[in-house]
């Protein structure tokens, strides 16, 4: 990491963690505006590698807006303006020298509603590796596709129908296909924006198991409206309210012994 990360994290309010943990993404003093309206206020947050960090808070509190800062998706919104620094492995991702397309191959994204491409299951996975030149020839591409589908726990269900449309799968399978598609370009970080909100409980449980398996290889950040899900899948939890980061710490501590009364009130259901 660059600079005085240690000093910086010590001054960060209501965040307890040791610097022995590997920090993958270090966000410093992030403000986000949509036109004249400020959506995020001076948020600083260090995200661990090979762990799941969940963002919780009421609807409209800035969770998804902040998540989209990590792969510069806000760049695609004309009125959005982001200030502050986000360091990934020591490099500021907002620097003019960083190509956002390459950044997004390192930071995969899974959306709320499964969104497979209108292509075959095979081509959904092969698309990214093809455009980024990650496979030389058909055999290597076949291996990448199989590997991604295996990591997403989908290979055994689809191996005999790889040429079927991605849209022919069930909702839960489509979401795992989208996770496989994100994995196929060998990202380092996977962002998930309420990945289970459109799924039934059985499909949700399968995605949660998958998240738990994937955290051994990736830095995962998940926005969730379900506190039970945050408690089940994440090691660290950040609570957002009205565009501000109220509290950030180990998930167990946030849910059992929060420092801030606003966190306590949200978790006990006094508002939401």
N, C-alpha and C positions, 0 to 999 in steps of 0.2 A: 504493500500500500504506500501511497505517496505521503510525504509531509508528516504532520503531527497528528496522526489518527488517534494516538493514545490520549493526548491532551484534549482533543476534540470530544472524544466519547466521554471523558470524565466530566465535561461541562454540560453534557446533554441531560436535561431534566427528566426525572422519573424513568430512567432506563438503567437497569442493573444488568451488566454482563461483564465478563472478563475478556481481556484482549487475547487470551490464548485461543479463543474461538476464531476460526477463519472467516473474515468478513469478505463477502463477494461483491456486494453493492453498498456503497456508502453515499447516502443522500444528505446534502448539506444546505440548509436554509432555502428550501424550495417554496416558491410562491407560484401560483398559477392563476391567471386571469382569463376569463372569456369576455372579451370586450372590456367594459368598465367594471364587470362583476368579478370580485375576487373569490375563487373557489377553494384555494389552498393557502394557508397562512404559515410561512416560515417553518416548514417541517424538516427536521433532521432525524435521520433514521439509518442505522447500519444493519444490513441484512446478511445473515450467516450463510455460508456455503454448506451444501449437503444437509440441509434442514428445510422444514416447512415453516414459513412465516405466514400467519393469517392476519388479514385486515378486517376488523369488525366495526360496527357502528350503525346508527340509523340510516335509512334511505336518504340519499342526497347529502351525505356528510363528507364526501370527497374521496372515499376509498378507491373507486374505479378511476377517478381523475388522477390520483396519485400513482396508481398502478401503471397507468398509461404513460407516465413520465419515464418509466424505467426502460421502455423500448421506443420512446419518442413517437408514440402514436398520436400524441396531442399535436405534433407537427402537421398532421393531416387536417386539422380543424383551423379554418382560416382566422377565426377571431381569437384563438388560444395563444397566450404568451406565457412562457415558462422562464423563471429566473432561478438562480442558484446552481449548485454543482452536483452532479451525480457521477461518482467514480466507480468504474468497474475494473477490478484488477489494477487500480492506480491511474487509469486513463479517464478523463472527463468525457462522458458520452455526448455531451452537448457541444463539444469543441467543433469548430467548423471543419476540421480535418477528418472528422468521423463520418463515414458514409452510413446514413440511416438504414439503407437496405442491408448492408453487411451486419450492422448492429442487430437488426431483427432476425438475422440467421443465428446470431449468438443468444438472442433472447426470444424464445418461442412464446406464442400466445395461444391460449385456448379460451374461447368465448362462452358466454352464457348459454347460447343456443347452439347445438351442434351445427356446423356449417361445412359439410363435405362439399368438395368441388363437384360439378356435374360431369364426373368422369368415373372410370372404373375404380374399384378399391385399390388395385395396383397403381394406377396413375395418380391417385390422390397422394400416395406415399412417395412415388418416384418424382413428382413434379419439382419439389424443392432441390433434392440432390442433382437433378438434371440441370436446373437453371444456375445452380452454384458450382457446377462442374465437380461434384463430389464423387462421381463414379465414372470409371473409364470402361465403357462397354456393358453389354447386357448382363453378363454373369455377375459383375460387381454390383450392378443396380439391383439384380434379383436378391443378392445377399443383403443389401441395405434395406430393401423392402421387408424381407423376412425378419431381419433383426429388429426393425422398428415395430413390426406387428407383434413379435414375440414380447418385446419390452412392454408393449401396451396390453398384453394379455389377450390378444385377439387372433393370433395366428391359427390356433386349432379350430376356431369357429369359421374362418374365412379362407383357409389355404386351398380349398377345392373350388372356390368361386371368385378368384382374384379379378376376373374380367367382368364381374357383375357390377352394376352401378353402386357407388358409395351410398347413394340415397336409398338403396333397397334394404339397408340394415335397420335394425331397431334403433330407437333413440339413444339408448345406452351404448350400443355398439358404435353408432355414429360418433358419439363423443370420444370413445376410445380410439376410433379411426383418426379423429382430429388430434388427439394426443400423440398417436403414432406419427402423424404427419409432422407435428412439431419436433418430435425426437429425431426424425430421419435426417435432418440437416446438422445433427450433432451440436445442439445448443448447449450453453453452460447454465442458463437460467430459463425456467419455465414459469410464465405468468398465467394464472387461471382466474378468470373473472366470473365468479358464481357458476362454476362448471357443472353443478348438479341441480340447479334451480329448475331446469325443464325436465328432470328425470324422476322416475318412480323410485321408491325406497330400495328395491333390489338392485337396480342399476346404480343408484347412489352409493350403496355399500361396495359395489365392485370398483367404482371409480376411487373411493376412499382407500380401498386396499391397494389399488394401483399407485396412488399418490405416496402411500407409505413405502412401497417398493422402490419407486423412482427417487425418493430423497437420498438414497445411498449414492446416487450418481450425480444429482443435479441440485442446484439452488432453486427452491420452489416458493413462489409467493401466491397465495390464494385469497381472493376477496370472497367472503361468504356472509350471507344474511343469517346463517344458522350458527348460533353459539355452540350448539352441541357438536356440529361438524368441526368448528375451530378447535374445540376441546379434544376431539378424537384425533384429528390429523396433524395438528401443528405443534411444534416445539416452542415457538415464539408467537406472541400475539400483540398486535398494535390496535388500540382503540381510538377511533376518530370521532370527532363531534364538531359539527358546524365548520368544517374545513381545517380544523386544528387537530394535532396529535395530542391526545390527553395523556395517554400512558402506553408504555411499551416494555414488555419484559417476558420472562418465561411464562408459557401458557398456564401452567398450574398455578403460579403465583397470581397472575391476572384474574383467574377465575375463583381462587379461594381466598386471596388476601390482597385485593387491589389497593393501591396507594391513594387513588383519587376517588372522591365521593361520586363524581359523575360516572366513573367506570362501574362502581358498586351499584348505582341506581339503574344503569343500563342492563347489567348482568342479572339483577334481581327483578327486571321487568317493570320498573317504575315508569320508564318511557321507552319508546322504540319506534 
